[in-house]
Amino acid sequence: MNRIIMSAAAVTGVLLAQTASAQTQTDNMELSASVSSVCSVAAGALAFGEVATSGATDGTAAITVNCTGGGAYTVGLGNGLHNVVAQRKLQSGANLLNYDLFKEVAHTNRWGDAGAELVSGTGSGADQTLTVYGQIASGQTLVADNGTPYTDTILVTLTY
């Protein structure tokens, strides 16, 4: 029995000696990641339909912007293919119709491609829909398009 107790004591002593001699060191591992602003833009068509013979003719279109959350952006609208001194014009053959694009339904703040005419926003990581409010001014001489619709193309510029 003494042998068992002495053997057990010897094993315990060896284990304690090994535990006592073990050492531990620690260090911190630094981690990092970056998220860049990334955006996309998609512009829908604006169809005015039949132009009113009296009064203005209104129409709307949607521009969809998707930017990384927190990313600032601006959207500008060019003056179109047929503009004269920044007056946007729809064209059918030699015939022209004045129109413009606005930031709000009241048609008071022009949506252009510089300065205060830009629309600004902050990305959310989800689609954001911006509405373009178009208007063909009243009081213009209307000439039938004879099967060739009045058209124009606007350059939409997303800056982020």
N, C-alpha and C positions, 0 to 999 in steps of 0.2 A: 504494500500500500504506500509505503514511503517512496518507493521508486516512482509510482504514478504521480504522486504529489510533486516530487522533485522534477519529473519530466514536464509536468504541466507548468511548473514555475519557470523552468528553463525556456519553454516555448513562449510563455507570456513575456519573459524578459527579452527574448529576441524580437518579438513583435513590437514591444515598446521601444526598443532601441531603434528599429527601422522607422517607426512612426516619428520618433523624436528627431531623426536625422533628415526627414523629408522637408523640402523647402518649396515655397510658392512665390512666383513673381507675377505681376499683372501689368498690363499696359492698355491704353485705350486705342481703339481703331476708329479713325475718322471716316465718316461717310459723307458723300455729297451727291447732289443731282442738280441739274438745271432744267428749267422749262422755258423755252423760247416762245415768244408770241408767234402764233401761226394763224392765218386767217384764210378764208375763202369767200367768194362772192358769186352770186347767181342773180341775174336780172331777168324779170319777166317782161312780156310785151305790154305796151300801152295801146289799146285800140279805142279811138275816140268814137267810132261808129259814124252814123249819119250826122253831118254838121248841121246845126240849127240855122234856119234862115234868119232868125232874130234871137239875139242873146248869145251868150258864150256857150261853148260846148266843152264839157268837162269829161275827164277820164282819169283812171288811176292805174298804177302798176305797182308790183311788189319787187323789192330788192331784198334778197336774203343774205345776211352776213353771219358767218360763224367764226369767232375768234376765241383763242385760248382765254380762259378766265383771267380777268384783270388786265388784259391787253387792250390798250387804247387804239382806236382806229378813226379814220375819216373816210367819207365817201363823197366823191365829186362826180358831177354830171357835165359832160362836154356840151358844146353848143350845136352839135349835129353837123351833118354833111352840107347843108344848104343855108347855113346862117349867113347873115349880112350884118356886120358890126354887132355881133353878139345877139342879134335877134334870130331866134330859132325859127325855122321855116320847114313846113311839109311841102313836098314837091310832087306834082303830077305833070309830066311833060314840061311845058314852059310855065305852067301855073303854080303859084305859091300861096300858102296859107300861113300866116303868123301864128305861132303858139309859144307857150313857155311851160316850164316845169317848176313846181313849188314844193316847199317843205311841209306845208300844212293846207288843210281844206279851205281856208280863207283866201288862198292864193295871194298872199302879201309878201312872203319871203321866198325870193327866187332861189332855186337849187342850182348852183353852178359848180365851177371846178377850182375855185380859189377863195382864200380868206373866209369872210363871214358867210359866203354862199355854200360852204361845205357842211355836211352833216357829220357830227362827231358822236362817238359812243365808246363803251367799254365792253369788251368781250365777256361772255358768261360761260363759254364752253358749249353753248347750245345755239341753235339757229335763232337769229333775231331778224324780224321782218321790219323793213323800213318802207313806208308808203310814199310813192311819188304821185303828186297831184298835178295833172296836166290840164291845160286850158287853151282852147282855140279862142282867140279874142273875137268879140262881136264887131260888127261894123265893117267887115271886109267884103270885097266883091267876091262872090262865090261863082266859080266856073266848074261845071260838071266834069268829073274825071274821065268820062267816056270809057269806063272799063279799066282804066289804069289808076289804082288808088293813090292817094297822096301818102307819101312815106318819108321817113327820115331815119337815121341811125345815130344813136347817142352813145358815146364812149363812157362807160362807168368805171371809175378809178377808185380802188380801195387801197388806202395807204395805212400801214401799221408798223 
